[in-house]
Amino acid sequence: MIVIPHKDVVYTDFQGTGGILVDLNTKQYYQLNETGALIWQVLEKGGSVNDIVAEIRNIYEVSIEQAQASVERLIVNLESKKLVRRS
């Protein structure tokens, strides 16, 4: 499954410590922690949920279940704010 960022959402990285998403339609902004920023960056590159899970597991010592749960939690949150959509 692919999750596609909304075209009107802009991301700014904070040098590896997280980032900010800004929805240009609503002028709302959302702060991402380091893991959330990593997830967003893979989404922007067109990566799948499996790609994100693999990237998280390469960087952090977590189980596949923990990585999948973290990714799913953030995606559901981003969907609820209409920042991404599933394809």
Secondary structure as GFF3:
##gff-version 3
##sequence-region A 1 87
A	DSSP	beta_strand	3	5	.	.	.	ID=ss1
A	DSSP	beta_strand	9	13	.	.	.	ID=ss2
A	DSSP	beta_strand	19	23	.	.	.	ID=ss3
A	DSSP	beta_strand	28	32	.	.	.	ID=ss4
A	DSSP	alpha_helix	34	44	.	.	.	ID=ss5
A	DSSP	alpha_helix	49	59	.	.	.	ID=ss6
A	DSSP	alpha_helix	64	80	.	.	.	ID=ss7
A	DSSP	beta_strand	84	86	.	.	.	ID=ss8
###
